[in-house]
Amino acid sequence: MSCIYITLFLVTMLIISQQNESCFRQDFLLKNKNRTEQDEIETRENLNRLLLENVLPAHVAALFVGENKKNEVGFLTNTLLTKKYKVGVQDG
């Protein structure tokens, strides 16, 4: 009878160890994939920054590349255009 309990215990431990190994492997693969994607994102951001700096003056490109400025691009273009060309409604 004790042989059955020992065998059952060993089979249970084997199953648990296989599940544990599977979880560790998936965790490793996800971390590796995220690291690769993060590297790709940084490469694209650097490329976009370089392209913007080639097209626009450096101080204007810096406004578009800022980390917190991603949602304010329309605001920045309107602000820059109104400052440069003084566009707006004038009192008659």
PyMOL Python script that loads the backbone (N, CA, C, O; Angstrom):
from pymol import cmd

cmd.read_pdbstr("""\
ATOM      1  N   MET A   1       0.820  -1.196   0.000  1.00  0.00           N
ATOM      2  CA  MET A   1       0.000   0.000   0.000  1.00  0.00           C
ATOM      3  C   MET A   1       0.859   1.253   0.000  1.00  0.00           C
ATOM      4  O   MET A   1       0.548   2.219  -0.696  1.00  0.00           O
ATOM      5  N   SER A   2       1.923   1.244   0.765  1.00  0.00           N
ATOM      6  CA  SER A   2       2.790   2.426   0.804  1.00  0.00           C
ATOM      7  C   SER A   2       3.506   2.637  -0.525  1.00  0.00           C
ATOM      8  O   SER A   2       3.867   3.763  -0.867  1.00  0.00           O
ATOM      9  N   CYS A   3       3.709   1.565  -1.265  1.00  0.00           N
ATOM     10  CA  CYS A   3       4.342   1.691  -2.592  1.00  0.00           C
ATOM     11  C   CYS A   3       3.444   2.486  -3.538  1.00  0.00           C
ATOM     12  O   CYS A   3       3.940   3.254  -4.363  1.00  0.00           O
ATOM     13  N   ILE A   4       2.157   2.312  -3.427  1.00  0.00           N
ATOM     14  CA  ILE A   4       1.201   3.062  -4.258  1.00  0.00           C
ATOM     15  C   ILE A   4       1.244   4.546  -3.901  1.00  0.00           C
ATOM     16  O   ILE A   4       1.219   5.401  -4.786  1.00  0.00           O
ATOM     17  N   TYR A   5       1.308   4.849  -2.606  1.00  0.00           N
ATOM     18  CA  TYR A   5       1.369   6.244  -2.173  1.00  0.00           C
ATOM     19  C   TYR A   5       2.655   6.918  -2.644  1.00  0.00           C
ATOM     20  O   TYR A   5       2.643   8.074  -3.066  1.00  0.00           O
ATOM     21  N   ILE A   6       3.740   6.197  -2.569  1.00  0.00           N
ATOM     22  CA  ILE A   6       5.020   6.763  -3.017  1.00  0.00           C
ATOM     23  C   ILE A   6       4.997   6.991  -4.523  1.00  0.00           C
ATOM     24  O   ILE A   6       5.465   8.024  -5.001  1.00  0.00           O
ATOM     25  N   THR A   7       4.461   6.046  -5.262  1.00  0.00           N
ATOM     26  CA  THR A   7       4.356   6.194  -6.719  1.00  0.00           C
ATOM     27  C   THR A   7       3.439   7.357  -7.073  1.00  0.00           C
ATOM     28  O   THR A   7       3.761   8.145  -7.962  1.00  0.00           O
ATOM     29  N   LEU A   8       2.322   7.475  -6.405  1.00  0.00           N
ATOM     30  CA  LEU A   8       1.397   8.583  -6.635  1.00  0.00           C
ATOM     31  C   LEU A   8       2.057   9.926  -6.305  1.00  0.00           C
ATOM     32  O   LEU A   8       1.886  10.902  -7.035  1.00  0.00           O
ATOM     33  N   PHE A   9       2.794   9.966  -5.226  1.00  0.00           N
ATOM     34  CA  PHE A   9       3.516  11.177  -4.841  1.00  0.00           C
ATOM     35  C   PHE A   9       4.551  11.555  -5.901  1.00  0.00           C
ATOM     36  O   PHE A   9       4.651  12.726  -6.264  1.00  0.00           O
ATOM     37  N   LEU A  10       5.312  10.602  -6.396  1.00  0.00           N
ATOM     38  CA  LEU A  10       6.327  10.876  -7.406  1.00  0.00           C
ATOM     39  C   LEU A  10       5.717  11.335  -8.726  1.00  0.00           C
ATOM     40  O   LEU A  10       6.245  12.237  -9.378  1.00  0.00           O
ATOM     41  N   VAL A  11       4.621  10.723  -9.114  1.00  0.00           N
ATOM     42  CA  VAL A  11       3.937  11.147 -10.349  1.00  0.00           C
ATOM     43  C   VAL A  11       3.414  12.570 -10.193  1.00  0.00           C
ATOM     44  O   VAL A  11       3.530  13.382 -11.111  1.00  0.00           O
ATOM     45  N   THR A  12       2.841  12.870  -9.040  1.00  0.00           N
ATOM     46  CA  THR A  12       2.349  14.226  -8.777  1.00  0.00           C
ATOM     47  C   THR A  12       3.487  15.241  -8.820  1.00  0.00           C
ATOM     48  O   THR A  12       3.333  16.317  -9.398  1.00  0.00           O
ATOM     49  N   MET A  13       4.613  14.915  -8.223  1.00  0.00           N
ATOM     50  CA  MET A  13       5.771  15.815  -8.230  1.00  0.00           C
ATOM     51  C   MET A  13       6.306  16.006  -9.649  1.00  0.00           C
ATOM     52  O   MET A  13       6.736  17.105 -10.002  1.00  0.00           O
ATOM     53  N   LEU A  14       6.285  14.959 -10.457  1.00  0.00           N
ATOM     54  CA  LEU A  14       6.718  15.057 -11.840  1.00  0.00           C
ATOM     55  C   LEU A  14       5.817  16.005 -12.629  1.00  0.00           C
ATOM     56  O   LEU A  14       6.303  16.841 -13.391  1.00  0.00           O
ATOM     57  N   ILE A  15       4.526  15.873 -12.447  1.00  0.00           N
ATOM     58  CA  ILE A  15       3.576  16.749 -13.144  1.00  0.00           C
ATOM     59  C   ILE A  15       3.770  18.203 -12.710  1.00  0.00           C
ATOM     60  O   ILE A  15       3.769  19.106 -13.547  1.00  0.00           O
ATOM     61  N   ILE A  16       3.934  18.427 -11.424  1.00  0.00           N
ATOM     62  CA  ILE A  16       4.131  19.785 -10.920  1.00  0.00           C
ATOM     63  C   ILE A  16       5.435  20.376 -11.449  1.00  0.00           C
ATOM     64  O   ILE A  16       5.483  21.555 -11.801  1.00  0.00           O
ATOM     65  N   SER A  17       6.479  19.576 -11.505  1.00  0.00           N
ATOM     66  CA  SER A  17       7.756  20.090 -12.010  1.00  0.00           C
ATOM     67  C   SER A  17       7.670  20.428 -13.493  1.00  0.00           C
ATOM     68  O   SER A  17       8.282  21.399 -13.938  1.00  0.00           O
ATOM     69  N   GLN A  18       6.916  19.641 -14.268  1.00  0.00           N
ATOM     70  CA  GLN A  18       6.728  19.936 -15.686  1.00  0.00           C
ATOM     71  C   GLN A  18       5.944  21.244 -15.880  1.00  0.00           C
ATOM     72  O   GLN A  18       6.276  22.044 -16.754  1.00  0.00           O
ATOM     73  N   GLN A  19       4.919  21.453 -15.073  1.00  0.00           N
ATOM     74  CA  GLN A  19       4.154  22.688 -15.155  1.00  0.00           C
ATOM     75  C   GLN A  19       5.020  23.890 -14.767  1.00  0.00           C
ATOM     76  O   GLN A  19       4.945  24.952 -15.383  1.00  0.00           O
ATOM     77  N   ASN A  20       5.829  23.701 -13.747  1.00  0.00           N
ATOM     78  CA  ASN A  20       6.715  24.765 -13.302  1.00  0.00           C
ATOM     79  C   ASN A  20       7.722  25.124 -14.399  1.00  0.00           C
ATOM     80  O   ASN A  20       7.959  26.303 -14.664  1.00  0.00           O
ATOM     81  N   GLU A  21       8.298  24.133 -15.022  1.00  0.00           N
ATOM     82  CA  GLU A  21       9.253  24.353 -16.107  1.00  0.00           C
ATOM     83  C   GLU A  21       8.582  25.064 -17.279  1.00  0.00           C
ATOM     84  O   GLU A  21       9.174  25.953 -17.892  1.00  0.00           O
ATOM     85  N   SER A  22       7.368  24.680 -17.585  1.00  0.00           N
ATOM     86  CA  SER A  22       6.626  25.320 -18.666  1.00  0.00           C
ATOM     87  C   SER A  22       6.373  26.798 -18.356  1.00  0.00           C
ATOM     88  O   SER A  22       6.510  27.648 -19.237  1.00  0.00           O
ATOM     89  N   CYS A  23       6.013  27.101 -17.133  1.00  0.00           N
ATOM     90  CA  CYS A  23       5.779  28.490 -16.737  1.00  0.00           C
ATOM     91  C   CYS A  23       7.062  29.317 -16.830  1.00  0.00           C
ATOM     92  O   CYS A  23       7.041  30.447 -17.319  1.00  0.00           O
ATOM     93  N   PHE A  24       8.172  28.758 -16.365  1.00  0.00           N
ATOM     94  CA  PHE A  24       9.446  29.472 -16.446  1.00  0.00           C
ATOM     95  C   PHE A  24       9.858  29.720 -17.895  1.00  0.00           C
ATOM     96  O   PHE A  24      10.380  30.784 -18.228  1.00  0.00           O
ATOM     97  N   ARG A  25       9.619  28.735 -18.747  1.00  0.00           N
ATOM     98  CA  ARG A  25       9.973  28.885 -20.162  1.00  0.00           C
ATOM     99  C   ARG A  25       9.119  29.972 -20.811  1.00  0.00           C
ATOM    100  O   ARG A  25       9.648  30.807 -21.545  1.00  0.00           O
ATOM    101  N   GLN A  26       7.834  29.979 -20.560  1.00  0.00           N
ATOM    102  CA  GLN A  26       6.971  31.008 -21.127  1.00  0.00           C
ATOM    103  C   GLN A  26       7.363  32.389 -20.623  1.00  0.00           C
ATOM    104  O   GLN A  26       7.350  33.355 -21.387  1.00  0.00           O
ATOM    105  N   ASP A  27       7.708  32.489 -19.358  1.00  0.00           N
ATOM    106  CA  ASP A  27       8.150  33.761 -18.796  1.00  0.00           C
ATOM    107  C   ASP A  27       9.417  34.247 -19.490  1.00  0.00           C
ATOM    108  O   ASP A  27       9.527  35.424 -19.832  1.00  0.00           O
ATOM    109  N   PHE A  28      10.371  33.348 -19.696  1.00  0.00           N
ATOM    110  CA  PHE A  28      11.603  33.700 -20.379  1.00  0.00           C
ATOM    111  C   PHE A  28      11.333  34.165 -21.805  1.00  0.00           C
ATOM    112  O   PHE A  28      11.888  35.170 -22.249  1.00  0.00           O
ATOM    113  N   LEU A  29      10.481  33.434 -22.525  1.00  0.00           N
ATOM    114  CA  LEU A  29      10.181  33.794 -23.912  1.00  0.00           C
ATOM    115  C   LEU A  29       9.480  35.147 -24.004  1.00  0.00           C
ATOM    116  O   LEU A  29       9.769  35.935 -24.905  1.00  0.00           O
ATOM    117  N   LEU A  30       8.562  35.421 -23.080  1.00  0.00           N
ATOM    118  CA  LEU A  30       7.885  36.715 -23.084  1.00  0.00           C
ATOM    119  C   LEU A  30       8.848  37.856 -22.781  1.00  0.00           C
ATOM    120  O   LEU A  30       8.777  38.910 -23.414  1.00  0.00           O
ATOM    121  N   LYS A  31       9.742  37.660 -21.824  1.00  0.00           N
ATOM    122  CA  LYS A  31      10.726  38.698 -21.512  1.00  0.00           C
ATOM    123  C   LYS A  31      11.649  38.936 -22.693  1.00  0.00           C
ATOM    124  O   LYS A  31      11.984  40.080 -23.003  1.00  0.00           O
ATOM    125  N   ASN A  32      12.058  37.869 -23.348  1.00  0.00           N
ATOM    126  CA  ASN A  32      12.929  38.000 -24.512  1.00  0.00           C
ATOM    127  C   ASN A  32      12.211  38.725 -25.648  1.00  0.00           C
ATOM    128  O   ASN A  32      12.804  39.575 -26.312  1.00  0.00           O
ATOM    129  N   LYS A  33      10.941  38.397 -25.876  1.00  0.00           N
ATOM    130  CA  LYS A  33      10.159  39.056 -26.920  1.00  0.00           C
ATOM    131  C   LYS A  33       9.972  40.535 -26.591  1.00  0.00           C
ATOM    132  O   LYS A  33      10.101  41.382 -27.475  1.00  0.00           O
ATOM    133  N   ASN A  34       9.673  40.854 -25.341  1.00  0.00           N
ATOM    134  CA  ASN A  34       9.496  42.252 -24.943  1.00  0.00           C
ATOM    135  C   ASN A  34      10.793  43.038 -25.098  1.00  0.00           C
ATOM    136  O   ASN A  34      10.770  44.195 -25.518  1.00  0.00           O
ATOM    137  N   ARG A  35      11.919  42.421 -24.765  1.00  0.00           N
ATOM    138  CA  ARG A  35      13.210  43.093 -24.910  1.00  0.00           C
ATOM    139  C   ARG A  35      13.484  43.383 -26.390  1.00  0.00           C
ATOM    140  O   ARG A  35      13.961  44.465 -26.731  1.00  0.00           O
ATOM    141  N   THR A  36      13.186  42.422 -27.263  1.00  0.00           N
ATOM    142  CA  THR A  36      13.382  42.602 -28.697  1.00  0.00           C
ATOM    143  C   THR A  36      12.481  43.716 -29.227  1.00  0.00           C
ATOM    144  O   THR A  36      12.926  44.569 -29.995  1.00  0.00           O
ATOM    145  N   GLU A  37      11.223  43.704 -28.815  1.00  0.00           N
ATOM    146  CA  GLU A  37      10.293  44.744 -29.257  1.00  0.00           C
ATOM    147  C   GLU A  37      10.717  46.116 -28.744  1.00  0.00           C
ATOM    148  O   GLU A  37      10.593  47.106 -29.465  1.00  0.00           O
ATOM    149  N   GLN A  38      11.213  46.191 -27.520  1.00  0.00           N
ATOM    150  CA  GLN A  38      11.673  47.463 -26.969  1.00  0.00           C
ATOM    151  C   GLN A  38      12.861  47.984 -27.760  1.00  0.00           C
ATOM    152  O   GLN A  38      12.958  49.187 -28.003  1.00  0.00           O
ATOM    153  N   ASP A  39      13.768  47.101 -28.168  1.00  0.00           N
ATOM    154  CA  ASP A  39      14.900  47.509 -28.992  1.00  0.00           C
ATOM    155  C   ASP A  39      14.438  48.043 -30.341  1.00  0.00           C
ATOM    156  O   ASP A  39      14.974  49.031 -30.842  1.00  0.00           O
ATOM    157  N   GLU A  40      13.435  47.381 -30.930  1.00  0.00           N
ATOM    158  CA  GLU A  40      12.892  47.841 -32.201  1.00  0.00           C
ATOM    159  C   GLU A  40      12.230  49.213 -32.056  1.00  0.00           C
ATOM    160  O   GLU A  40      12.368  50.068 -32.930  1.00  0.00           O
ATOM    161  N   ILE A  41      11.521  49.417 -30.966  1.00  0.00           N
ATOM    162  CA  ILE A  41      10.869  50.703 -30.726  1.00  0.00           C
ATOM    163  C   ILE A  41      11.905  51.808 -30.578  1.00  0.00           C
ATOM    164  O   ILE A  41      11.742  52.889 -31.145  1.00  0.00           O
ATOM    165  N   GLU A  42      12.967  51.551 -29.825  1.00  0.00           N
ATOM    166  CA  GLU A  42      14.018  52.554 -29.659  1.00  0.00           C
ATOM    167  C   GLU A  42      14.686  52.866 -30.984  1.00  0.00           C
ATOM    168  O   GLU A  42      15.004  54.023 -31.258  1.00  0.00           O
ATOM    169  N   THR A  43      14.906  51.849 -31.814  1.00  0.00           N
ATOM    170  CA  THR A  43      15.511  52.066 -33.127  1.00  0.00           C
ATOM    171  C   THR A  43      14.615  52.940 -33.995  1.00  0.00           C
ATOM    172  O   THR A  43      15.093  53.859 -34.660  1.00  0.00           O
ATOM    173  N   ARG A  44      13.310  52.652 -33.988  1.00  0.00           N
ATOM    174  CA  ARG A  44      12.386  53.453 -34.798  1.00  0.00           C
ATOM    175  C   ARG A  44      12.278  54.887 -34.279  1.00  0.00           C
ATOM    176  O   ARG A  44      12.189  55.829 -35.067  1.00  0.00           O
ATOM    177  N   GLU A  45      12.285  55.052 -32.956  1.00  0.00           N
ATOM    178  CA  GLU A  45      12.237  56.407 -32.404  1.00  0.00           C
ATOM    179  C   GLU A  45      13.476  57.200 -32.791  1.00  0.00           C
ATOM    180  O   GLU A  45      13.383  58.380 -33.128  1.00  0.00           O
ATOM    181  N   ASN A  46      14.634  56.554 -32.744  1.00  0.00           N
ATOM    182  CA  ASN A  46      15.865  57.236 -33.146  1.00  0.00           C
ATOM    183  C   ASN A  46      15.842  57.583 -34.629  1.00  0.00           C
ATOM    184  O   ASN A  46      16.271  58.669 -35.021  1.00  0.00           O
ATOM    185  N   LEU A  47      15.344  56.664 -35.455  1.00  0.00           N
ATOM    186  CA  LEU A  47      15.238  56.930 -36.888  1.00  0.00           C
ATOM    187  C   LEU A  47      14.278  58.081 -37.156  1.00  0.00           C
ATOM    188  O   LEU A  47      14.574  58.962 -37.963  1.00  0.00           O
ATOM    189  N   ASN A  48      13.138  58.077 -36.490  1.00  0.00           N
ATOM    190  CA  ASN A  48      12.175  59.171 -36.663  1.00  0.00           C
ATOM    191  C   ASN A  48      12.767  60.506 -36.227  1.00  0.00           C
ATOM    192  O   ASN A  48      12.553  61.528 -36.879  1.00  0.00           O
ATOM    193  N   ARG A  49      13.515  60.496 -35.116  1.00  0.00           N
ATOM    194  CA  ARG A  49      14.149  61.719 -34.646  1.00  0.00           C
ATOM    195  C   ARG A  49      15.151  62.235 -35.675  1.00  0.00           C
ATOM    196  O   ARG A  49      15.191  63.432 -35.958  1.00  0.00           O
ATOM    197  N   LEU A  50      15.959  61.335 -36.233  1.00  0.00           N
ATOM    198  CA  LEU A  50      16.937  61.745 -37.235  1.00  0.00           C
ATOM    199  C   LEU A  50      16.262  62.284 -38.485  1.00  0.00           C
ATOM    200  O   LEU A  50      16.707  63.280 -39.056  1.00  0.00           O
ATOM    201  N   LEU A  51      15.185  61.627 -38.915  1.00  0.00           N
ATOM    202  CA  LEU A  51      14.465  62.117 -40.095  1.00  0.00           C
ATOM    203  C   LEU A  51      13.848  63.491 -39.846  1.00  0.00           C
ATOM    204  O   LEU A  51      13.894  64.363 -40.714  1.00  0.00           O
ATOM    205  N   LEU A  52      13.272  63.682 -38.659  1.00  0.00           N
ATOM    206  CA  LEU A  52      12.704  64.986 -38.331  1.00  0.00           C
ATOM    207  C   LEU A  52      13.774  66.065 -38.275  1.00  0.00           C
ATOM    208  O   LEU A  52      13.552  67.188 -38.728  1.00  0.00           O
ATOM    209  N   GLU A  53      14.938  65.729 -37.718  1.00  0.00           N
ATOM    210  CA  GLU A  53      16.008  66.711 -37.629  1.00  0.00           C
ATOM    211  C   GLU A  53      16.566  67.058 -38.998  1.00  0.00           C
ATOM    212  O   GLU A  53      17.093  68.154 -39.185  1.00  0.00           O
ATOM    213  N   ASN A  54      16.464  66.143 -39.966  1.00  0.00           N
ATOM    214  CA  ASN A  54      16.904  66.454 -41.322  1.00  0.00           C
ATOM    215  C   ASN A  54      15.916  67.362 -42.040  1.00  0.00           C
ATOM    216  O   ASN A  54      16.307  68.172 -42.880  1.00  0.00           O
ATOM    217  N   VAL A  55      14.637  67.228 -41.710  1.00  0.00           N
ATOM    218  CA  VAL A  55      13.606  68.003 -42.401  1.00  0.00           C
ATOM    219  C   VAL A  55      13.361  69.342 -41.711  1.00  0.00           C
ATOM    220  O   VAL A  55      13.205  70.368 -42.373  1.00  0.00           O
ATOM    221  N   LEU A  56      13.327  69.328 -40.388  1.00  0.00           N
ATOM    222  CA  LEU A  56      12.992  70.526 -39.620  1.00  0.00           C
ATOM    223  C   LEU A  56      14.226  71.063 -38.910  1.00  0.00           C
ATOM    224  O   LEU A  56      15.204  70.339 -38.726  1.00  0.00           O
ATOM    225  N   PRO A  57      14.183  72.320 -38.513  1.00  0.00           N
ATOM    226  CA  PRO A  57      15.269  72.825 -37.668  1.00  0.00           C
ATOM    227  C   PRO A  57      15.322  72.055 -36.347  1.00  0.00           C
ATOM    228  O   PRO A  57      14.320  71.492 -35.907  1.00  0.00           O
ATOM    229  N   ALA A  58      16.488  72.038 -35.727  1.00  0.00           N
ATOM    230  CA  ALA A  58      16.700  71.208 -34.535  1.00  0.00           C
ATOM    231  C   ALA A  58      15.758  71.576 -33.401  1.00  0.00           C
ATOM    232  O   ALA A  58      15.236  70.690 -32.725  1.00  0.00           O
ATOM    233  N   HIS A  59      15.527  72.886 -33.176  1.00  0.00           N
ATOM    234  CA  HIS A  59      14.670  73.268 -32.049  1.00  0.00           C
ATOM    235  C   HIS A  59      13.210  72.888 -32.290  1.00  0.00           C
ATOM    236  O   HIS A  59      12.484  72.605 -31.337  1.00  0.00           O
ATOM    237  N   VAL A  60      12.771  72.878 -33.551  1.00  0.00           N
ATOM    238  CA  VAL A  60      11.399  72.466 -33.860  1.00  0.00           C
ATOM    239  C   VAL A  60      11.286  70.940 -33.766  1.00  0.00           C
ATOM    240  O   VAL A  60      10.296  70.423 -33.250  1.00  0.00           O
ATOM    241  N   ALA A  61      12.287  70.229 -34.256  1.00  0.00           N
ATOM    242  CA  ALA A  61      12.269  68.760 -34.181  1.00  0.00           C
ATOM    243  C   ALA A  61      12.267  68.298 -32.733  1.00  0.00           C
ATOM    244  O   ALA A  61      11.642  67.289 -32.406  1.00  0.00           O
ATOM    245  N   ALA A  62      12.962  69.026 -31.862  1.00  0.00           N
ATOM    246  CA  ALA A  62      12.988  68.656 -30.443  1.00  0.00           C
ATOM    247  C   ALA A  62      11.592  68.735 -29.830  1.00  0.00           C
ATOM    248  O   ALA A  62      11.269  67.957 -28.933  1.00  0.00           O
ATOM    249  N   LEU A  63      10.769  69.656 -30.299  1.00  0.00           N
ATOM    250  CA  LEU A  63       9.399  69.755 -29.787  1.00  0.00           C
ATOM    251  C   LEU A  63       8.564  68.545 -30.193  1.00  0.00           C
ATOM    252  O   LEU A  63       7.719  68.090 -29.422  1.00  0.00           O
ATOM    253  N   PHE A  64       8.789  68.027 -31.383  1.00  0.00           N
ATOM    254  CA  PHE A  64       8.017  66.892 -31.864  1.00  0.00           C
ATOM    255  C   PHE A  64       8.493  65.571 -31.278  1.00  0.00           C
ATOM    256  O   PHE A  64       7.709  64.626 -31.190  1.00  0.00           O
ATOM    257  N   VAL A  65       9.746  65.482 -30.878  1.00  0.00           N
ATOM    258  CA  VAL A  65      10.322  64.227 -30.427  1.00  0.00           C
ATOM    259  C   VAL A  65      10.151  64.020 -28.933  1.00  0.00           C
ATOM    260  O   VAL A  65      10.329  62.899 -28.458  1.00  0.00           O
ATOM    261  N   GLY A  66       9.816  65.046 -28.177  1.00  0.00           N
ATOM    262  CA  GLY A  66       9.714  64.939 -26.726  1.00  0.00           C
ATOM    263  C   GLY A  66       8.836  63.784 -26.281  1.00  0.00           C
ATOM    264  O   GLY A  66       7.856  63.459 -26.951  1.00  0.00           O
ATOM    265  N   GLU A  67       9.173  63.158 -25.156  1.00  0.00           N
ATOM    266  CA  GLU A  67       8.452  61.982 -24.679  1.00  0.00           C
ATOM    267  C   GLU A  67       7.000  62.303 -24.327  1.00  0.00           C
ATOM    268  O   GLU A  67       6.109  61.507 -24.622  1.00  0.00           O
ATOM    269  N   ASN A  68       6.751  63.434 -23.715  1.00  0.00           N
ATOM    270  CA  ASN A  68       5.396  63.777 -23.280  1.00  0.00           C
ATOM    271  C   ASN A  68       4.621  64.539 -24.343  1.00  0.00           C
ATOM    272  O   ASN A  68       3.484  64.944 -24.101  1.00  0.00           O
ATOM    273  N   LYS A  69       5.201  64.739 -25.494  1.00  0.00           N
ATOM    274  CA  LYS A  69       4.575  65.563 -26.520  1.00  0.00           C
ATOM    275  C   LYS A  69       3.821  64.754 -27.569  1.00  0.00           C
ATOM    276  O   LYS A  69       3.344  65.333 -28.545  1.00  0.00           O
ATOM    277  N   LYS A  70       3.695  63.454 -27.407  1.00  0.00           N
ATOM    278  CA  LYS A  70       3.102  62.619 -28.444  1.00  0.00           C
ATOM    279  C   LYS A  70       1.659  63.005 -28.743  1.00  0.00           C
ATOM    280  O   LYS A  70       1.229  62.895 -29.891  1.00  0.00           O
ATOM    281  N   ASN A  71       0.906  63.449 -27.756  1.00  0.00           N
ATOM    282  CA  ASN A  71      -0.497  63.796 -27.962  1.00  0.00           C
ATOM    283  C   ASN A  71      -0.679  65.276 -28.260  1.00  0.00           C
ATOM    284  O   ASN A  71      -1.801  65.719 -28.504  1.00  0.00           O
ATOM    285  N   GLU A  72       0.390  66.041 -28.244  1.00  0.00           N
ATOM    286  CA  GLU A  72       0.287  67.478 -28.426  1.00  0.00           C
ATOM    287  C   GLU A  72       0.832  67.951 -29.760  1.00  0.00           C
ATOM    288  O   GLU A  72       1.128  69.138 -29.899  1.00  0.00           O
ATOM    289  N   VAL A  73       0.978  67.084 -30.742  1.00  0.00           N
ATOM    290  CA  VAL A  73       1.587  67.463 -32.007  1.00  0.00           C
ATOM    291  C   VAL A  73       0.738  68.510 -32.712  1.00  0.00           C
ATOM    292  O   VAL A  73       1.278  69.487 -33.232  1.00  0.00           O
ATOM    293  N   GLY A  74      -0.572  68.329 -32.739  1.00  0.00           N
ATOM    294  CA  GLY A  74      -1.443  69.322 -33.371  1.00  0.00           C
ATOM    295  C   GLY A  74      -1.344  70.669 -32.686  1.00  0.00           C
ATOM    296  O   GLY A  74      -1.300  71.704 -33.352  1.00  0.00           O
ATOM    297  N   PHE A  75      -1.309  70.668 -31.375  1.00  0.00           N
ATOM    298  CA  PHE A  75      -1.165  71.903 -30.619  1.00  0.00           C
ATOM    299  C   PHE A  75       0.156  72.587 -30.942  1.00  0.00           C
ATOM    300  O   PHE A  75       0.206  73.807 -31.100  1.00  0.00           O
ATOM    301  N   LEU A  76       1.216  71.809 -31.039  1.00  0.00           N
ATOM    302  CA  LEU A  76       2.538  72.374 -31.323  1.00  0.00           C
ATOM    303  C   LEU A  76       2.596  72.988 -32.717  1.00  0.00           C
ATOM    304  O   LEU A  76       3.156  74.070 -32.893  1.00  0.00           O
ATOM    305  N   THR A  77       2.028  72.312 -33.704  1.00  0.00           N
ATOM    306  CA  THR A  77       2.065  72.862 -35.060  1.00  0.00           C
ATOM    307  C   THR A  77       1.262  74.149 -35.127  1.00  0.00           C
ATOM    308  O   THR A  77       1.686  75.112 -35.766  1.00  0.00           O
ATOM    309  N   ASN A  78       0.112  74.178 -34.478  1.00  0.00           N
ATOM    310  CA  ASN A  78      -0.688  75.405 -34.477  1.00  0.00           C
ATOM    311  C   ASN A  78       0.041  76.539 -33.770  1.00  0.00           C
ATOM    312  O   ASN A  78       0.022  77.679 -34.235  1.00  0.00           O
ATOM    313  N   THR A  79       0.680  76.229 -32.653  1.00  0.00           N
ATOM    314  CA  THR A  79       1.412  77.248 -31.910  1.00  0.00           C
ATOM    315  C   THR A  79       2.581  77.774 -32.722  1.00  0.00           C
ATOM    316  O   THR A  79       2.796  78.984 -32.791  1.00  0.00           O
ATOM    317  N   LEU A  80       3.334  76.877 -33.337  1.00  0.00           N
ATOM    318  CA  LEU A  80       4.490  77.306 -34.119  1.00  0.00           C
ATOM    319  C   LEU A  80       4.065  78.125 -35.331  1.00  0.00           C
ATOM    320  O   LEU A  80       4.714  79.118 -35.662  1.00  0.00           O
ATOM    321  N   LEU A  81       2.987  77.725 -35.997  1.00  0.00           N
ATOM    322  CA  LEU A  81       2.525  78.462 -37.169  1.00  0.00           C
ATOM    323  C   LEU A  81       2.014  79.843 -36.781  1.00  0.00           C
ATOM    324  O   LEU A  81       2.284  80.822 -37.477  1.00  0.00           O
ATOM    325  N   THR A  82       1.283  79.930 -35.680  1.00  0.00           N
ATOM    326  CA  THR A  82       0.762  81.239 -35.292  1.00  0.00           C
ATOM    327  C   THR A  82       1.874  82.166 -34.842  1.00  0.00           C
ATOM    328  O   THR A  82       1.785  83.376 -35.052  1.00  0.00           O
ATOM    329  N   LYS A  83       2.920  81.630 -34.228  1.00  0.00           N
ATOM    330  CA  LYS A  83       4.037  82.482 -33.825  1.00  0.00           C
ATOM    331  C   LYS A  83       4.818  82.962 -35.045  1.00  0.00           C
ATOM    332  O   LYS A  83       5.219  84.125 -35.099  1.00  0.00           O
ATOM    333  N   LYS A  84       5.037  82.094 -36.014  1.00  0.00           N
ATOM    334  CA  LYS A  84       5.864  82.449 -37.150  1.00  0.00           C
ATOM    335  C   LYS A  84       5.120  83.376 -38.108  1.00  0.00           C
ATOM    336  O   LYS A  84       5.686  84.372 -38.560  1.00  0.00           O
ATOM    337  N   TYR A  85       3.877  83.070 -38.422  1.00  0.00           N
ATOM    338  CA  TYR A  85       3.144  83.820 -39.424  1.00  0.00           C
ATOM    339  C   TYR A  85       2.119  84.774 -38.825  1.00  0.00           C
ATOM    340  O   TYR A  85       1.452  85.506 -39.556  1.00  0.00           O
ATOM    341  N   LYS A  86       1.987  84.770 -37.498  1.00  0.00           N
ATOM    342  CA  LYS A  86       1.018  85.612 -36.819  1.00  0.00           C
ATOM    343  C   LYS A  86      -0.370  85.458 -37.422  1.00  0.00           C
ATOM    344  O   LYS A  86      -1.040  86.438 -37.749  1.00  0.00           O
ATOM    345  N   VAL A  87      -0.782  84.210 -37.559  1.00  0.00           N
ATOM    346  CA  VAL A  87      -2.087  83.876 -38.118  1.00  0.00           C
ATOM    347  C   VAL A  87      -3.097  83.943 -36.990  1.00  0.00           C
ATOM    348  O   VAL A  87      -2.832  83.503 -35.871  1.00  0.00           O
ATOM    349  N   GLY A  88      -4.229  84.485 -37.291  1.00  0.00           N
ATOM    350  CA  GLY A  88      -5.281  84.564 -36.293  1.00  0.00           C
ATOM    351  C   GLY A  88      -6.282  85.620 -36.698  1.00  0.00           C
ATOM    352  O   GLY A  88      -6.102  86.317 -37.696  1.00  0.00           O
ATOM    353  N   VAL A  89      -7.315  85.729 -35.932  1.00  0.00           N
ATOM    354  CA  VAL A  89      -8.335  86.723 -36.211  1.00  0.00           C
ATOM    355  C   VAL A  89      -7.869  88.063 -35.676  1.00  0.00           C
ATOM    356  O   VAL A  89      -7.506  88.200 -34.508  1.00  0.00           O
ATOM    357  N   GLN A  90      -7.890  89.042 -36.558  1.00  0.00           N
ATOM    358  CA  GLN A  90      -7.478  90.375 -36.160  1.00  0.00           C
ATOM    359  C   GLN A  90      -8.716  91.251 -35.969  1.00  0.00           C
ATOM    360  O   GLN A  90      -9.712  91.126 -36.681  1.00  0.00           O
ATOM    361  N   ASP A  91      -8.616  92.130 -34.992  1.00  0.00           N
ATOM    362  CA  ASP A  91      -9.738  93.055 -34.752  1.00  0.00           C
ATOM    363  C   ASP A  91      -9.768  94.064 -35.866  1.00  0.00           C
ATOM    364  O   ASP A  91      -8.742  94.642 -36.222  1.00  0.00           O
ATOM    365  N   GLY A  92     -10.969  94.282 -36.430  1.00  0.00           N
ATOM    366  CA  GLY A  92     -11.152  95.085 -37.606  1.00  0.00           C
ATOM    367  C   GLY A  92     -11.238  96.522 -37.367  1.00  0.00           C
ATOM    368  O   GLY A  92     -11.394  97.297 -38.311  1.00  0.00           O
TER     369      GLY A  92
END
""", "prot")
cmd.dss("prot")
cmd.show_as("cartoon", "prot")
cmd.util.cbc("prot")
cmd.orient("prot")
